[in-house]
Amino acid sequence: MNSQSNAMLYDKVLKITNVYLGPAADRFMSRQIQNHLNKEPNELTEKDLVSLIVWIKVSVSLLTEDSGIVDEYITKLNELANAKTPTKS
């Protein structure tokens, strides 16, 4: 995966996150990636998504008690991760 693909992946994650966190989305995602994956956002890879989603779920659960919103957000991120994961034949 090249840096342009990594940036496109980050943009997709950010687009989903923006629906739930609004203007705080970029800052939130940058911190999640930097603090939990020890990477810069433009270095995000498909392999990172599963681990990142776990951290996001924990963090967002601390921000809201609305489990429906958390589940919906995580479902959208999992759909992105699953779309990125090649199926085995």
Secondary structure, DSSP 4 states (H G I P E B T S, - for coil): --HHHHHHHHHHHHHHHHHHHGGGHHHHHHHHHHHHH-S-GGG--GGGHHHHHHHHHHHHHHH-S-HHHHHHHHHHHHHHHHHHSPPP-
